[in-house]
Every structure is written in C-alpha cells, then in structure tokens.
Amino acid sequence: MKRKKPSLPEEPVKLRIHKGDTVEVISGKDKGKRGVVLKALPKTNRLEVEGVNVAIRHTKQRTARLPDSDGQPRMIPGGRIEMNNALHASKVMLVCPHCSKPTRVGYAFREGEEKASRRKYRVCKHPECGKNMDQK
Ligand SMILES: [Zn+2]
C-alpha cells in the first residue's frame, strides 16, 4: 500500500474571527448553528466553537491498573466525554453584534488619530448596518 503524502500545511492567514466572537456555521453537519469562539488557531485556520463539532465519547467505568495508596482498587468513572473539535474558519461567518446577521468582515481605521497609533477595527459589511463590530 502506498503511503499517503502528508498534505501541505496551509498558508497561515490572519483570522478575521477572534476568540469570544459569535459565529454561524455555514456548511457541514452543524450548518445554521451559532456559537461563541472558544479558541482561534490561526496556524491551521481553524476555530473551536462552543457546541459545534462536538464529538461524544462514551467510556465505561473501569478499574485502574494501579491500586490506591491504601491498596483499594481505584475506579475510573465512565460516562460521556464531550470533545470540542476545531473546524475550518471558512465554514463559519462572523455574526454582527449589532444587526445579528452573519456577515463578511471589512476593516476600517479610527479617524482623528495619529497614523502610527491608528488601530484597525472590524466593520459589518451589511449595507444597512456597517457598524464597528469590535465595539459591542
Ligand atoms: Zn451589522
């Protein structure tokens, strides 16, 4: 059997979505779901979103291989373990905090500031909104 070539790492792109943002999933099995970004992984272009792409693992209660310090068998509790898997940033859209619609992101600079200290902020691309999304 031929070994599969490792896929090339993706070009790291500056993510337009940050930790704490609300996003809506636009493709995949969780399409239409909204959640808060728990973690942004710009190196792989992925995001961990609360309640999205959750894998549940069922584990059985079992006895640990090593007993307790006082010789009692130690039990490892079973149950459901929920794991949040990261999903690709292209599968989600940022939800504007002002018009609460999934939107594309634009950038603008604050006016009236010295050029060196100008800070970019994100704006809603929705024609009826256009508000600063970094100010809630
Ligand atoms: Zn908006």
Residues whose N, C-alpha, C, O or C-beta is under 5 A from the ligand:
A	BS01	ZN	C96 H98 C99 C124 H126 C129 G130
